[in-house]
Amino acid sequence: MAITDEVLNELLKDYQKPEDLLGQNGCSSNCRSELLEKAMGAELTVHLGYGKHDPAGGTRATRATARAPRR
């Protein structure tokens, strides 16, 4: 997958020195963190078969509790 010039321009719009890109709080570190979060979320969605806030997912405990008679 190619990264478009528009995306690169947006990432570098505030660039002034190498630390802005490669430093601890730089674009590279932030992009890596965000990319890993998105990738893990996508992997979990594929594994579970539904998205994070998809009402089709629900929790089994919630559904089981809803059907259980009250004591």
C-alpha positions as CSV (number, residue, x, y, z in Angstrom):
1,M,0.0,0.0,0.0
2,A,1.4,3.4,-1.0
3,I,1.1,6.4,1.3
4,T,-0.2,9.4,-0.6
5,D,1.5,12.8,-0.8
6,E,-1.5,14.3,0.9
7,V,-1.0,12.1,4.0
8,L,2.7,12.8,4.1
9,N,2.1,16.5,3.8
10,E,-0.4,16.4,6.7
11,L,2.0,14.5,8.9
12,L,4.8,16.9,8.1
13,K,2.9,20.2,8.2
14,D,4.5,21.2,11.6
15,Y,8.0,19.8,10.8
16,Q,10.8,22.1,11.8
17,K,13.7,19.8,13.0
18,P,14.6,16.1,13.0
19,E,13.3,15.6,16.5
20,D,9.8,16.6,15.3
21,L,9.9,13.4,13.1
22,L,12.2,11.0,15.0
23,G,12.1,12.2,18.6
24,Q,10.3,10.5,21.5
25,N,7.1,12.5,20.9
26,G,7.7,12.8,17.1
27,C,5.6,11.8,14.2
28,S,7.4,8.5,13.8
29,S,6.6,7.3,17.3
30,N,3.0,8.5,17.2
31,C,2.4,6.9,13.8
32,R,3.8,3.6,15.0
33,S,1.6,3.6,18.1
34,E,-1.5,4.5,16.2
35,L,-0.8,2.0,13.4
36,L,-0.3,-0.8,16.0
37,E,-3.5,0.1,17.8
38,K,-5.5,0.0,14.5
39,A,-3.9,-3.3,13.5
40,M,-4.6,-5.0,16.8
41,G,-8.2,-3.7,16.7
42,A,-8.6,-5.1,13.1
43,E,-7.2,-8.4,14.1
44,L,-9.5,-8.6,17.1
45,T,-12.5,-7.7,14.9
46,V,-11.6,-10.5,12.5
47,H,-11.1,-13.0,15.3
48,L,-14.4,-12.2,17.0
49,G,-16.4,-11.6,13.9
50,Y,-17.7,-8.2,14.9
51,G,-16.4,-4.7,15.6
52,K,-15.7,-3.1,19.0
53,H,-19.1,-1.2,19.3
54,D,-21.1,-3.5,17.1
55,P,-24.4,-4.3,18.9
56,A,-24.4,-7.7,17.2
57,G,-21.5,-8.7,19.4
58,G,-22.9,-8.1,22.9
59,T,-21.5,-10.2,25.6
60,R,-22.5,-13.7,26.4
61,A,-22.6,-12.9,30.1
62,T,-25.0,-10.1,29.5
63,R,-27.3,-12.2,27.3
64,A,-27.2,-15.1,29.8
65,T,-27.9,-12.8,32.7
66,A,-30.8,-11.2,30.9
67,R,-32.5,-14.6,30.6
68,A,-31.8,-15.8,34.1
69,P,-34.7,-15.7,36.5
70,R,-34.4,-13.4,39.4
71,R,-34.2,-14.9,42.9
